Amino acid sequence: MAPVKNIIFDLGGVLLNLDVAQTRNAFIKLGLKQIDELFRIGHAEGFFKDYEVGAISDEEFVEKARQLSLPGTSSSQVIDAWNVMLLDFPAERVQFLDQLKNKYRLFLFSNTNAIHLKYFHKSYQDVYGRAMDDLFEKAYYSHVINHRKPDVAAFEYVINDSKLHAAETLFIDDALVNVEGARQAGLQAVHLTDGKTILDLGL
């Protein structure tokens, strides 16, 4: 196995704490009962998937969710329910990434969307007084590059765009399906299981 020179991090569940159950419960309260079929960790279907690859706009996403919710549900209620899963970015992880920059080229690859991006970028800026993307040489977001994990083409896009050697690159994600996709693309990959953090990986 080649020595690791580059690391690609997932965001939610790896760097940023998530509580997807809060969004699930919030949508169910709004009447969107199909949430388990449409969205869960490492999985998106229907218009949730379309939104993650930039195929529909913020307004289209919110309106589709609103139409599946109880009559009278507002756009702001949908957005609040969608964002409630996004928690904190612990300081020890920020400090760890700052240290890792001295040893590796660091990248981010997240399956996300424009509403979440705006929310977590602002949250990070408010706490740390700097841009979150400055932690990385480059950040890749699925809705911007029109590719999402675990598709091999998504990983190949990142590899080619940043001129990485896949065999020398480590990918870290909390969703096993994404780890398997990364391995199919020739990357070294680690599944960050429950209870573990990036500080436990011996990097």
C-alpha positions in Angstrom: 0.0 0.0 0.0 1.4 3.4 -1.0 2.2 6.0 1.7 -0.6 8.5 2.1 0.1 12.0 0.8 -3.4 13.4 0.5 -6.5 13.1 2.7 -10.1 13.7 1.5 -12.6 14.2 4.4 -16.3 13.8 4.4 -18.0 16.7 6.3 -21.1 15.6 8.2 -20.5 13.0 10.8 -16.7 13.2 10.4 -15.9 16.9 10.9 -19.2 18.5 11.6 -21.5 16.8 14.2 -24.9 15.7 12.8 -28.2 14.6 14.3 -30.2 13.4 11.3 -32.9 12.2 13.7 -33.7 15.8 14.5 -34.4 16.6 10.9 -36.4 13.3 10.5 -38.5 14.1 13.5 -39.0 17.7 12.4 -40.2 16.6 8.9 -42.6 14.0 10.4 -44.1 16.7 12.6 -44.7 18.8 9.4 -46.4 15.8 7.8 -43.6 14.7 5.5 -44.0 11.0 6.3 -41.8 9.7 3.5 -38.6 11.1 4.9 -37.1 7.7 5.7 -37.5 6.7 2.0 -36.1 10.0 0.7 -33.2 10.7 3.0 -30.9 9.1 5.5 -27.1 8.9 6.1 -25.4 7.9 2.9 -28.6 7.7 1.0 -30.9 10.2 -0.9 -33.7 9.5 -3.3 -36.1 11.5 -5.4 -36.0 15.3 -5.2 -33.6 15.0 -2.2 -31.1 13.3 -4.5 -31.8 15.9 -7.2 -31.1 18.7 -4.8 -27.7 17.1 -3.7 -26.5 17.1 -7.3 -27.7 20.6 -8.1 -30.4 19.4 -10.5 -33.1 21.5 -8.8 -33.0 24.9 -7.1 -33.4 25.8 -3.4 -36.9 27.0 -4.2 -37.9 23.9 -6.0 -36.6 21.7 -3.2 -38.4 23.6 -0.5 -41.6 23.7 -2.6 -41.5 19.9 -3.2 -41.0 19.3 0.5 -43.8 21.8 1.4 -46.2 20.0 -1.0 -45.6 16.7 0.9 -46.2 18.4 4.2 -49.3 19.4 6.0 -51.4 22.2 4.5 -50.2 25.6 5.7 -46.6 24.5 6.1 -44.3 27.5 5.3 -41.1 27.6 3.4 -39.3 28.7 6.6 -40.6 25.7 8.5 -39.2 23.4 5.8 -35.8 25.2 5.9 -35.6 25.1 9.7 -36.5 21.3 9.7 -33.8 20.7 7.0 -31.1 22.6 8.9 -31.8 21.3 12.4 -29.6 18.2 11.8 -26.5 20.5 11.5 -24.7 20.8 14.9 -21.2 22.0 15.9 -17.7 21.7 14.4 -15.6 20.8 17.5 -12.6 22.9 18.1 -10.3 19.9 18.6 -11.1 18.8 15.0 -10.3 22.2 13.7 -7.0 22.3 15.5 -6.2 18.8 14.3 -6.8 19.7 10.7 -4.6 22.8 11.1 -1.8 20.4 12.3 -2.4 17.9 9.5 -1.8 20.6 6.9 1.9 20.3 7.7 1.9 16.6 6.7 -0.7 16.1 4.0 -2.7 17.9 1.2 -6.2 18.2 2.7 -9.5 18.1 0.8 -13.2 18.1 1.6 -15.8 16.1 -0.3 -19.4 16.4 1.0 -22.8 15.3 -0.3 -24.7 18.5 0.5 -26.8 21.3 -0.9 -27.0 25.0 -1.1 -29.2 25.6 2.0 -27.0 23.5 4.2 -23.8 25.0 2.8 -25.0 28.5 3.6 -26.0 27.4 7.1 -22.8 25.6 8.1 -20.5 28.1 6.5 -22.1 30.9 8.6 -22.1 28.8 11.7 -18.3 28.1 11.3 -17.5 31.7 10.5 -19.5 32.9 13.6 -17.5 30.6 15.9 -14.0 30.6 14.4 -13.9 34.0 12.6 -12.6 32.5 9.4 -13.9 30.6 6.4 -14.4 26.9 6.9 -13.0 26.1 3.4 -9.7 27.6 4.4 -9.0 24.3 6.3 -8.6 22.6 2.9 -6.7 23.0 -0.3 -10.0 22.7 -2.0 -13.6 21.8 -0.9 -15.9 19.8 -3.2 -19.7 20.0 -2.7 -21.9 17.6 -4.6 -24.5 20.2 -5.6 -21.7 22.4 -7.1 -19.8 19.6 -9.0 -23.1 17.8 -9.9 -21.7 14.5 -8.6 -22.4 12.8 -5.4 -20.9 9.9 -3.4 -20.8 6.9 -3.6 -20.6 7.2 -7.4 -17.2 6.3 -8.7 -17.5 9.2 -11.2 -17.8 11.6 -8.2 -14.5 10.4 -6.8 -12.8 10.5 -10.2 -13.9 14.1 -10.6 -12.2 15.1 -7.3 -9.1 13.0 -8.1 -8.7 14.5 -11.6 -9.6 18.1 -10.6 -7.0 18.1 -7.9 -4.4 16.0 -9.8 -4.2 13.4 -7.1 -2.8 9.9 -7.3 -5.6 7.8 -6.0 -3.3 5.2 -4.4 -1.6 7.9 -2.3 -4.9 9.4 -1.2 -7.0 8.5 1.9 -10.7 9.1 2.0 -12.6 9.2 5.4 -16.4 8.9 5.7 -18.9 7.8 8.2 -21.1 6.1 5.6 -19.8 2.7 4.5 -21.4 2.9 1.1 -19.3 6.0 0.4 -16.1 4.2 1.6 -16.9 1.3 -0.7 -17.3 3.7 -3.7 -14.0 5.4 -2.9 -12.2 2.0 -2.9 -13.7 1.2 -6.3 -12.2 4.5 -7.5 -8.8 3.3 -6.3 -8.5 5.4 -3.1 -7.5 4.1 0.3 -10.5 4.6 2.5 -11.5 4.4 6.2 -15.0 4.0 7.6 -15.3 6.2 10.6 -17.6 4.1 12.8 -19.9 5.3 15.6 -18.0 6.6 18.7 -14.8 7.2 16.7 -13.5 10.6 15.6 -10.7 11.7 13.3 -8.4 12.0 16.3 -8.6 8.3 16.8 -7.2 7.4 13.3 -3.5 7.8 14.1 -2.9 10.2 11.3 
